[in-house]
Amino acid sequence: MPTNEVPAVARALRLMETLAAAPHGLAAGELEQVDDGSRSGMYALLSTLRSREWLVQDDQGRYLVGPAIRRLVPDADDDEATAVDAFHAVVDGDDQDETVILAVPDVDGPRVVARVLADRVVHASFRVGDHLAPTSAPAMVLDAELDPTLDEVRAAGLAVASDDDVVEVAAPVCRDDHHPDAVVGIAIPRQRATPAVLEATRHHARAVAADMSRRLGASTWRPWGAETTPIGAARELRGSEVHDLMTGRLGAQLACLTDSGTPHVVPLWFEYDGDHVWLAASPGSSWARYVADGAPVSLTIEE
């Protein structure tokens, strides 16, 4: 390293350059392979970059370049092609249970600009260039801002519509955090549209739309200013979701109290064996002594 470089800045830039070359993002464990410092130091750099929106994390905990990058180039091209690129960066590479589309406003109704067909024999089919009906879920999303009859769409952060053949779920893409300028739609053949499938599809539509919004410059995802998030209403996690969260190579935040009673929080790596969470303390770690002495403790696993 040149003698006039600031080590912490050089490490942060190396992490950013690595992520800029990884459109699907990287897990913290993968970033360790390019970082030449301590694990705790890298985690602190990632946390700082994320707090300033230079980085974001997706639903699997992968780090991605964040919207702060776009603010360096205020005249960046936010055209249709950029949205299509973001759509494919989010959706490609994963087997889709149902057909996923991206649509944008058009004078003849929402126009399909990208699609990924379901990997099933029977699936909903769309062509790029198709215009969608005014009663479709994507049309409802794009009309919700000005149509007072669509209050439920704004409150839910998505739209659901159905006919004799398919059930559609659509969620808004909001470059500016709040106002939809594109929409992600998922179409399910009616015979597969069970309540459980619809719940999972709502989650998936929100997650794709939120991830796309962040990639296109949004700092949050709150369509129409609603208090919505990519995971919807709070609920208890199911067994498989707990397993995915605990084994997804995410970091943990351990909080305890010092001898004086003040909070002490430290980022840590952990292992989960299905029943227990294992934390390893470095020699001399103060948190290990506080915990051993009986200090109250909590552990947060953060997506």
C-alpha positions as CSV (number, residue, x, y, z in Angstrom):
1,M,0.0,0.0,0.0
2,P,1.4,3.5,-0.8
3,T,2.6,5.3,2.3
4,N,0.2,8.2,1.7
5,E,-2.9,6.1,1.7
6,V,-5.3,6.0,4.7
7,P,-5.7,2.3,5.5
8,A,-9.4,2.5,6.5
9,V,-10.3,4.5,3.4
10,A,-8.4,2.1,1.2
11,R,-10.3,-0.9,2.7
12,A,-13.6,0.8,2.3
13,L,-12.9,1.7,-1.3
14,R,-11.8,-1.9,-2.0
15,L,-15.0,-3.2,-0.6
16,M,-17.0,-0.7,-2.7
17,E,-15.1,-1.6,-5.9
18,T,-15.7,-5.3,-5.2
19,L,-19.4,-4.8,-4.8
20,A,-19.7,-2.6,-7.8
21,A,-18.5,-5.5,-9.9
22,A,-21.0,-7.9,-8.3
23,P,-24.5,-6.9,-9.5
24,H,-26.2,-9.6,-7.4
25,G,-24.4,-8.6,-4.3
26,L,-22.0,-10.5,-2.0
27,A,-22.3,-11.9,1.5
28,A,-20.0,-10.7,4.3
29,G,-18.2,-14.0,4.1
30,E,-17.4,-13.5,0.5
31,L,-16.2,-10.0,1.2
32,E,-13.7,-11.4,3.7
33,Q,-11.8,-12.9,0.9
34,V,-10.9,-9.5,-0.6
35,D,-10.4,-7.7,2.7
36,D,-7.0,-7.8,4.4
37,G,-8.0,-6.6,7.8
38,S,-9.7,-8.0,10.9
39,R,-13.2,-9.4,10.6
40,S,-14.6,-7.0,13.2
41,G,-13.0,-4.0,11.3
42,M,-14.6,-5.1,8.1
43,Y,-17.9,-5.4,9.8
44,A,-17.6,-1.9,11.2
45,L,-16.7,-0.5,7.7
46,L,-19.8,-2.3,6.2
47,S,-22.0,-0.9,9.0
48,T,-20.7,2.6,8.4
49,L,-21.1,2.4,4.6
50,R,-24.6,1.1,5.0
51,S,-25.6,3.8,7.5
52,R,-24.7,6.4,5.0
53,E,-26.5,4.5,2.2
54,W,-23.3,3.7,0.2
55,L,-24.4,0.1,0.7
56,V,-27.7,-1.7,1.2
57,Q,-28.5,-5.3,2.1
58,D,-31.1,-7.5,0.3
59,D,-33.5,-10.0,2.0
60,Q,-30.7,-12.6,2.1
61,G,-28.2,-10.3,3.8
62,R,-26.1,-9.8,0.7
63,Y,-24.5,-6.4,0.4
64,L,-25.1,-4.2,-2.7
65,V,-24.0,-0.8,-3.8
66,G,-26.5,1.7,-2.4
67,P,-28.3,4.8,-3.6
68,A,-25.7,7.3,-2.3
69,I,-23.5,6.3,-5.3
70,R,-26.2,7.7,-7.7
71,R,-26.3,11.0,-5.9
72,L,-22.7,11.6,-7.0
73,V,-24.1,11.7,-10.6
74,P,-27.4,13.7,-10.3
75,D,-27.9,13.6,-14.1
76,A,-27.7,9.8,-14.3
77,D,-29.9,8.2,-16.9
78,D,-33.1,6.9,-15.2
79,D,-34.7,5.6,-18.3
80,E,-36.5,2.4,-19.1
81,A,-33.3,0.5,-19.8
82,T,-32.0,1.2,-16.3
83,A,-35.2,-0.2,-14.8
84,V,-35.0,-3.3,-17.0
85,D,-31.4,-3.8,-15.9
86,A,-32.4,-3.5,-12.2
87,F,-35.2,-6.0,-12.8
88,H,-33.0,-8.6,-14.3
89,A,-30.3,-8.0,-11.6
90,V,-32.9,-8.9,-8.9
91,V,-34.9,-11.6,-10.6
92,D,-32.4,-13.5,-12.9
93,G,-30.5,-16.4,-11.5
94,D,-33.4,-17.6,-9.2
95,D,-35.9,-20.2,-10.3
96,Q,-39.2,-18.4,-10.4
97,D,-42.3,-20.4,-9.2
98,E,-44.5,-18.0,-11.2
99,T,-44.1,-15.6,-14.1
100,V,-42.7,-12.2,-13.0
101,I,-43.0,-9.1,-15.2
102,L,-41.9,-5.4,-15.1
103,A,-44.3,-2.9,-16.5
104,V,-44.1,0.9,-17.0
105,P,-46.8,3.5,-17.6
106,D,-48.0,4.1,-21.1
107,V,-50.9,5.9,-22.8
108,D,-52.4,2.6,-23.7
109,G,-52.1,1.1,-20.3
110,P,-49.1,-0.5,-18.4
111,R,-46.6,-1.8,-20.9
112,V,-44.5,-4.9,-20.2
113,V,-40.8,-4.1,-20.6
114,A,-39.3,-7.2,-19.1
115,R,-40.4,-10.7,-18.1
116,V,-39.1,-13.9,-16.5
117,L,-41.3,-16.9,-17.2
118,A,-42.0,-19.5,-14.5
119,D,-40.1,-22.7,-14.7
120,R,-43.4,-24.7,-14.9
121,V,-45.3,-26.5,-17.7
122,V,-48.4,-24.4,-16.9
123,H,-47.6,-20.7,-16.3
124,A,-48.9,-17.3,-17.1
125,S,-47.4,-15.9,-20.3
126,F,-46.7,-12.3,-21.3
127,R,-44.7,-10.8,-24.2
128,V,-42.5,-7.7,-23.9
129,G,-44.5,-4.9,-25.4
130,D,-47.9,-6.2,-24.3
131,H,-50.3,-3.6,-22.8
132,L,-52.1,-4.7,-19.7
133,A,-55.8,-4.2,-19.0
134,P,-57.0,-1.3,-16.8
135,T,-58.3,-3.9,-14.3
136,S,-55.0,-5.7,-14.0
137,A,-53.0,-5.5,-10.7
138,P,-50.1,-3.5,-12.3
139,A,-52.7,-0.9,-13.6
140,M,-54.2,-0.6,-10.2
141,V,-50.8,0.1,-8.7
142,L,-50.0,2.8,-11.2
143,D,-53.5,4.4,-10.8
144,A,-53.6,4.3,-7.0
145,E,-52.0,7.7,-6.5
146,L,-54.9,9.6,-8.1
147,D,-57.8,7.2,-7.8
148,P,-59.6,7.5,-4.4
149,T,-61.3,4.2,-4.8
150,L,-57.9,2.4,-4.5
151,D,-57.2,3.4,-0.9
152,E,-56.7,-0.3,0.0
153,V,-53.9,-0.6,-2.6
154,R,-52.1,2.4,-1.1
155,A,-52.5,1.1,2.4
156,A,-51.3,-2.4,1.5
157,G,-48.4,-1.3,-0.7
158,L,-49.5,-3.6,-3.5
159,A,-52.5,-4.7,-5.5
160,V,-54.2,-8.1,-6.1
161,A,-56.5,-8.8,-9.0
162,S,-58.0,-11.9,-10.5
163,D,-60.1,-13.3,-13.4
164,D,-61.1,-16.8,-14.4
165,D,-57.6,-17.8,-15.4
166,V,-55.0,-16.0,-13.2
167,V,-54.5,-14.2,-10.0
168,E,-52.1,-11.2,-10.2
169,V,-50.1,-9.5,-7.4
170,A,-48.3,-6.3,-8.2
171,A,-46.0,-4.0,-6.2
172,P,-44.7,-0.5,-7.0
173,V,-41.1,0.4,-7.9
174,C,-40.4,3.9,-6.4
175,R,-37.1,5.6,-7.4
176,D,-37.9,8.5,-5.0
177,D,-39.0,6.2,-2.1
178,H,-42.7,7.0,-2.4
179,H,-44.1,7.5,-5.9
180,P,-44.4,4.5,-8.3
181,D,-42.9,4.9,-11.7
182,A,-42.8,1.2,-12.6
183,V,-44.4,-2.0,-11.2
184,V,-43.5,-5.6,-10.6
185,G,-46.2,-8.1,-11.4
186,I,-46.5,-11.8,-10.5
187,A,-49.2,-13.9,-12.2
188,I,-50.4,-17.2,-10.8
189,P,-52.7,-19.7,-12.6
190,R,-55.8,-19.7,-10.6
191,Q,-55.6,-23.4,-9.7
192,R,-52.3,-22.8,-7.8
193,A,-53.4,-19.6,-6.1
194,T,-54.0,-21.0,-2.6
195,P,-53.9,-18.7,0.4
196,A,-50.4,-19.9,1.3
197,V,-49.1,-19.3,-2.3
198,L,-50.7,-15.8,-2.3
199,E,-49.1,-14.9,1.0
200,A,-45.7,-16.0,-0.3
201,T,-46.3,-14.1,-3.6
202,R,-47.1,-10.9,-1.8
203,H,-43.9,-11.2,0.1
204,H,-41.9,-11.9,-3.1
205,A,-43.5,-9.0,-5.0
206,R,-42.7,-6.5,-2.3
207,A,-39.2,-7.8,-1.9
208,V,-38.4,-7.5,-5.6
209,A,-40.0,-4.1,-5.9
210,A,-38.1,-2.8,-2.8
211,D,-34.8,-4.2,-4.0
212,M,-35.3,-2.6,-7.4
213,S,-36.2,0.7,-5.8
214,R,-33.0,0.7,-3.8
215,R,-30.9,-0.1,-6.9
216,L,-32.6,2.8,-8.8
217,G,-31.8,5.3,-6.1
218,A,-34.3,5.0,-3.3
219,S,-33.1,5.2,0.2
220,T,-36.2,3.5,1.6
221,W,-39.3,1.7,0.2
222,R,-42.5,3.4,1.4
223,P,-44.8,3.6,-1.6
224,W,-47.3,6.5,-1.3
225,G,-45.7,7.2,2.1
226,A,-47.3,4.1,3.7
227,E,-45.7,2.4,6.6
228,T,-45.0,-0.7,4.6
229,T,-41.8,-2.9,4.4
230,P,-40.7,-5.7,2.0
231,I,-41.8,-8.3,4.6
232,G,-45.3,-6.8,5.2
233,A,-47.0,-7.0,8.6
234,A,-45.0,-8.4,11.6
235,R,-45.7,-12.0,12.4
236,E,-43.9,-14.9,14.0
237,L,-41.3,-16.6,11.8
238,R,-42.0,-20.1,10.6
239,G,-39.5,-22.9,11.2
240,S,-38.0,-22.8,7.8
241,E,-37.7,-19.0,7.9
242,V,-35.9,-19.2,11.2
243,H,-33.5,-21.7,9.8
244,D,-32.9,-19.5,6.7
245,L,-32.3,-16.4,8.8
246,M,-30.0,-18.2,11.3
247,T,-27.9,-20.0,8.7
248,G,-27.7,-17.2,6.1
249,R,-24.2,-16.0,7.2
250,L,-25.6,-12.7,8.6
251,G,-23.9,-10.9,11.4
252,A,-25.3,-10.5,14.9
253,Q,-25.4,-7.6,17.3
254,L,-24.8,-8.6,20.9
255,A,-26.0,-6.1,23.6
256,C,-25.3,-6.3,27.3
257,L,-24.6,-4.0,30.2
258,T,-21.2,-2.9,31.5
259,D,-20.2,-2.8,35.2
260,S,-21.6,0.7,35.4
261,G,-24.9,-0.3,33.8
262,T,-24.4,1.5,30.5
263,P,-25.2,-0.4,27.2
264,H,-22.5,-2.2,25.4
265,V,-23.1,-3.4,21.8
266,V,-20.7,-5.3,19.6
267,P,-21.0,-6.9,16.1
268,L,-20.2,-10.6,16.1
269,W,-20.1,-13.6,13.9
270,F,-22.1,-16.6,15.2
271,E,-22.8,-20.3,14.4
272,Y,-26.2,-21.9,14.8
273,D,-26.6,-25.7,15.2
274,G,-30.4,-25.8,15.1
275,D,-30.8,-25.4,18.9
276,H,-28.1,-23.1,20.1
277,V,-26.3,-19.9,19.0
278,W,-22.5,-20.1,19.5
279,L,-20.4,-17.0,19.9
280,A,-16.6,-16.9,20.2
281,A,-15.0,-14.2,22.2
282,S,-11.5,-13.0,21.4
283,P,-9.0,-13.1,24.4
284,G,-9.7,-10.1,26.6
285,S,-13.1,-9.3,25.1
286,S,-15.0,-7.1,27.6
287,W,-18.4,-8.4,26.5
288,A,-17.5,-11.9,27.5
289,R,-16.7,-10.8,31.0
290,Y,-19.9,-8.9,31.3
291,V,-21.9,-11.9,30.1
292,A,-20.0,-14.3,32.4
293,D,-20.7,-11.9,35.3
294,G,-24.5,-12.3,34.7
295,A,-25.2,-9.1,32.8
296,P,-28.5,-9.0,30.9
297,V,-27.9,-9.8,27.2
298,S,-29.8,-9.7,23.9
299,L,-28.8,-10.8,20.5
300,T,-30.1,-9.3,17.2
301,I,-29.8,-11.1,13.9
302,E,-30.1,-8.3,11.3
303,E,-31.1,-8.8,7.6
